[in-house]
């Protein structure tokens, strides 16, 4: 019987570090650490495979990294460059086959149909994608590729041989081919879920594979458990349709901003960035949350609801009130979140400010004009008053898990 796969999953290897090695050929074959900003005590947010083999990974401090590997080279993260490479990689893959899903800045999936689903044809397509990335993006841009009858299996297969590997998983080889994996090796099984599985008596991937769907629902405490189990067994489970309910930004404070006033100005700037994203997406926000974390690890937050708005001035007024309630002590991290997002079409309007459904008020229109001027003439051409003493690179426009900034965000 012919083996069939429905998905190809492309996962770039050590992406941030590989981009640095592509841009600087002299770094290829060397240990490279990527840091948010080049300063003493900074921690790595990514590392090349040469660095990983020396015990350096995410969270390793530069001093420790140099002790492990004296010749390591550090480079500051370049989020706008990573986004540019992301689009180039996607275009290279699509020279071979259309991309159906973009799952992070360095992960893509393709849905196969017809004759392309045969294992032999899928392997040929996967290798053609690898060659296309090398030819059109660069030889330092290596990837691992997984093939599977579900997207979960394809992603899992791609994780099994890194770097630059290729593996496939179909129901015919399960659960045997998964037996060497640990629970945490499965995408979507983190520390908390592992604890829940162990508490439920599930100690291996084989036991998870053989679990009853009803039991999976109970462990996950939702239908997601059954969906995960069915996908693990090779069933093609479509993703539920969702829309964003909130958006926000957070930032670790630099030394000069690690005081109550510095933290306030950073959080204020993050809020303005978030408000710009709300307007660009055509949303109105109905609640605002602000938070900080102190040196002692304690987190404090305050939130408030409001009439639906995309007005930065209104949001800044609410922010000022909430911020005063936080009573900061030795802040090291701040965050803001705009929630309860409504699409323009579903907004009911406001009796006094903008009575028509989906309309924008004069001040909201003014904010949009400020956005347009910053896009045309450059970041911070016009600012909403105060700015932090020290502005970290890419404030409000950093790549986060599952979110890729748009090109516009680097000019807000």
N, C-alpha and C positions, 0 to 999 in steps of 0.2 A: 504494500500500500504506500502511495506517495505521501511524503510528509509535507504539510502545508503550514505556512506562517502568514500572519496578517500584518505584522508590523516590523519595520526596521527602526531601531533606536540608535541615534548617533550622539555620543557623549565625548566632548573634547577633553583631552588629558591635561591636567594642571594648567587650566586655560590662561589665567592671568600671567603666570610665569612663562608660558609658551609664547604669548604675545610679545613679552619682553625679549625673548630669545629670537623671535622672528624679526623684530625691529632692530635688534643689535646682534648680528651674527656671531660676534666675538663671545657672546654669552652662551652659545649652544654647547652642550656638554658640560657646563659648569653649574654649580649649585647657585640658585637664585631664590631670594626671598622677596616677596611683595609686601610692603607695609603701607598703611594708610597715609603716613607722612614720614619722611626721613628725619628722625630725631632720636636722641638717646632714649632707650627704654621702650621704643615702639615694638609692637607685636606683629608677627607675620599674619597676614590674612590669606596668603597662598604661598606655595613653595613648588619649585621644580622637582621632578622625580630624582634628580641628582642630589637635591637637598633632602628629600624625603628618605632616601637611602641612608642618610647620616643621622636620622632621627629628628629632623626638623619638620614641623607641620604648623597647622593653623594654631595660633596662640603662643608659639615659641617667641620669646623675647630676643631682640637683636643680640644682646650680650651673651645669652645662652647659645644662640645659633652660632656665634663666632667661636665659642668654646668647642662646640661640636664639629665645626667646619670652618677653620680659620680663613679659607679663601672664598667664603660665600660672598655674593654680591647682592646688595639690596637696591630695590627700585621702588619709588613711590607709585601707588596705584593711579591708573589713568582711565577713569570710568568712561569718558567719552570715546577713547580709543577702543576700549573693549566692546562698546556698543557698535562702533563702526565695523570691527572685525566680525561681530555677531552677524551683521547683515551680509557681509561678504561671504561668510561660511554658509549661511542659508542660501544665498544665490548660487554658490558652488554646488550644494546638494541638489538644488532644483534644476541644475543643468542635466541631472540624471533622472530625478523623480520629484514630483510635487511634495512639499512639506505640508503635513496636515496639522501637526502640533508643535508649538514652541514652548518648552517647559521651563527654561531658564536661559540665561545669556549664552550657555554653552551646551544645551541639550535640545534635540529635535527628534520628532518622530514622523515616519511616513507610513501611510495606510496603503497596503498592497491589495490589488484586485486581479481577478482573472488568472492568467498564466503566470503572472509575477509572484503568485503565492507559493509556487513550488519551491522547495528548499534550495534546489540548485539555482533557479532563476534569482531568488532573493539574495543568495550569497554573491552572485555575479553583480547584482545591483549595488550591494553594500560595498564591494571592492571598487566598483566604478565611482561611488561617492567618495571613498577615501582618496582615490587618485585625483578626482576633481578638486577636492579641498587642497591637496598638495600643490596641484598645478596653478590654481587660481587664487589661493590665499597664502600658501607658503609651506615650505618643507618642515618647518618647526612645529606646524600645527597638526599634531597627531591626535587621533581619536580612537576610542574603543566603540565597537558596534555590536549590538545585540539584535537577534531575530527571535520573534516569538509569536505564538498564536493569540496572545493578548498583549496589550502594551506593557502591563506589569511584568510579564515574563520577558519581553524584549528588553526592558530596562534592566531587569535582574541579570539577564544574559550578558548585557554590556558591562556589568560590574564584575563579572567573573574573571576576566583576563585583562588586566591593565598593566602597562599602557599598550595601546595599539593592537588590542586583541579583537577577536571575532568569535562569538559563541551563539548557539541557538537552543531554544527550549520549546518543546511541544508536549502535549499530553502523553504522547507515546513513550517519552523518556522520563516521565514524572512518577513518583517523587524521587526516583533514584538519582538523577543528575543534580538534584538540589541537596542531596544528603550531606555533602561536605560543607554546606553553608551554615552559618549561625543565624539565629533569629534576627539579630541586628543587621545582618547582611541584606535582608529584604528591604527594598524601598518602602518607606511608610511605617516601618517598625523601629521606633526610637526607644529611648531608655524607659519612658513611662509605659509604652505599650508592651515592651518586653517584660516589665514587672507584672503587668496584668496577665499576660500569657502564662508566665511561670506560676503565678498564684492560682491560675485555672488548671494547672497540671500539664501545660503544654511546654515541653522542654526542648523540642527540636523542630526543624522545618518539616520533617516527615510527619510528626504528630500534628503540626498545624495544617498541613495538606490534607490529612485524613480527618480533620475535625468536622463535626456535624454543623451544618449551616446555622441551625438554631443556637448552638453553643457559641458560634462566632458572633452572632448578634448580641448575645449576653455579655461576652467579653468586651466587645467594642462599645456596648451600651447603645447601639444604633444599627440601622440597616447597613451601614458602611462595613461592618464585619463580614456580613454575608457577601457583599459586593467584592470585598478584598479576596475572600476565599474562592469565589467563583473565578475571578481573574487569575489567581494563583494556579488554579487547575486548568487554565487555558481558555476560559470563556471570554469572548469579546464583550466587555461591559462598557457601554457608552458613559461618558462623564455627565453628571447632572448639570443642567443649565443653571448658572449662577450669575449674579451681577454684583458689582462692588457695593458694599454697605458702608465702608469707611476707608479713609486713606490718611496717612500721616507720615511724619518724619521723626527721627531721633538722632542724637549725636553724643558721642563721648567728648567731654569738654577738654580743650587744650589747657595748658598750664595757666595762661593769662586769663582764661575765662572761668577758672575754678573758684569762683566766688559768687555770692548771690546776685550781684549786678551783672557780672559777665554771663552767668547762666540765664538770667532774664533776657538779655539781648540776643543770645543764641536761640533760645526758645521762641522768641518773638520773630526772628528771621525765619525759623523753620515753619512757623504758622503762615507767614506770608507766602512761602513757597508752596505750602499745602493748599492755600486758598487759590493760588494761580492754577494749580492742577484741577481743582474743583471747577473753576470757570471753563478751563479748556475742555473738560469732559462733559460740559453741559449739565452739571449737577448743582443742587442746592443742599447745603448742610443744615442739619437740625440739632446737632449737639457738638460740643467741644470738650475735649479732655486735655489736661496738661499734667505732666508728671516730672519727677526728678528722682535720682538715686544718689544717696550720700556715700561718703567714704566708708561708712559702717555697713553698707549693703542694703540699708533700709530704703524702700521705695514708698513715695508719697504721691498721691494723685488727687486731682479735683476735676469735677466735670459739671456741665450745666447744659440744659436744653434751651432752645431758642426758636423763634420763627425761622422758617427756611430762608437761607441767605447764601449769597456768594460774594458779599460785600466785605472786603478786607478791613474797612474801618469799623464795622459792627463787630467783626471777629476780634479785632485788637482791643476793643472796649471790653468784651467779655473776658478776653485773656487777662487783661490787667486786674480784673476783680478776682479771677481764679488764682492768679499768681500770688497775690497778696495773702491768700489763704494757705499757701503751701508752707510758709515760714521755713525757708531753706536753711540747712546746716551742712556745710562742707560738701557742696554738690560736685558730682563727677560725671553725671549723665542727665540729659533732659530729653523730653519727648512731647510731641503734640499730636492729637488725633482729631480729625473731623469725621463725625459719624452721622448715622441716620440719613445717608445720602438719598436724595430724590432726583429722578430724572426730570428734565424741564417739562416734558409732556405730562408728568403726573403731579406737578406742583400745583397747589390750589390757590396760590397768590396770597397777598396780605391786604387787609382792608384799607390800610392807610399808606403803606409804602409802595406796593405794586399790586393793585387789585386784580389785574388780569392774570389768569392762569398761565404759567410759563413765561411771563414777561420778566424783564430785568428792570430794576430801579435806576434812576439817573446815576446814583453813586456806584451801583454795580457796573453800569456802562463805563463810568470813569475808570474803575479798576481795570476793566478789559482794555481800555485805551492805554493804560500804563503797561499792561502786559505786552501789547502790540509794539509800543515804543522800545521796550527792552529787547524784544525779539529782533527788531530792525537795527538798533544801534548798539546792542551789547548788554551783557548782564549788568544790572544795577545802574543803568543810565538814569532811571528814576527810582528812588527808594521811598518806602513809607516811613520816613523819619529816621529813628536811631539805628545804628549798625553796631555789631560787636567790635570790640577792640581788635580781636584777632579772628579773622574769618578763615575757617577750614576749607580746603579745596573741596569742590563738588557738594557743597551744602545743599541738601534737598534733592540731589541728583545722583545719588549713589546706587549702584546695582545692589539689589536685595534679593533674597530667596524668592524665586517665582515672579520677580518684577524687573522689567528692563526699562530704564528711563528712555523717554523719547528724546530726539535731538533737540527739541524745543526747551526741554528742562535744563539743559546746560547753558541756556542763554537767559533764563528767567532772572 
